[in-house]
């Protein structure tokens, strides 16, 4: 079982309009709703790839009930979300059909009490007993300690469960110091962590700070990975246009599935890059265009070299 953690879950709502113009009214042509937050997106992609997945984090209020109702109809995903008194947030993505651009509006998450945080940790420790890998994903809701991911990483390491961290800012900085097996920042998050805007140098700096493997998302330019075994670059054959929401989460799913399947790093990166691109072509986060994925995974160019023995 692969475990994903989303401390700041959401209900993702996607509106499509013909053309987004400020200060005017818009007629929405299509609306989709999905359980959201990075780890839930990762979990749905993993389930679509055929893996057994359990999702945990916090849920509350009417929005939280909607999230859980929809999860019950998601094949292959087990709901282990922890109830809280606050209300789960909503995220609104407005897709401009004319340009393909997406405007994102993210509500704040619910305030988490000390008792709720403690209850989550008990659930997390129990779930780790049957986990083959764990992903810690996304922002922290109010009330959760800024060092929460660092604590959860140390707990996973004590249980000998490989852990991937996908967050930003101070939670990323503290989490990296706890020595996660994999971190997956985007270029901006990596630069903020290391102070370097040169991706290869920044991945090296992040490894020196404690990360085992650093996989940097470079948008349309693909993925850059570095670890003790070498460094690699995965580049899509062409730029794809669509809704990029959730593309990084699909990359995480590709990396995790490759980890538990013991794939070599070039194959993991090809899968992650193909899933990321195929998600841009899908209508909502946590989904991917399977036909595009199956085509792209054989077209991703992976270059690089293994470390000297």
Order of alpha helices (4+ residues) and beta strands (2+ residues): beta-beta-beta-alpha-beta-alpha-beta-beta-beta-beta-alpha-beta-alpha-beta-alpha-beta-alpha-alpha-beta-beta-beta-alpha-alpha-alpha-beta
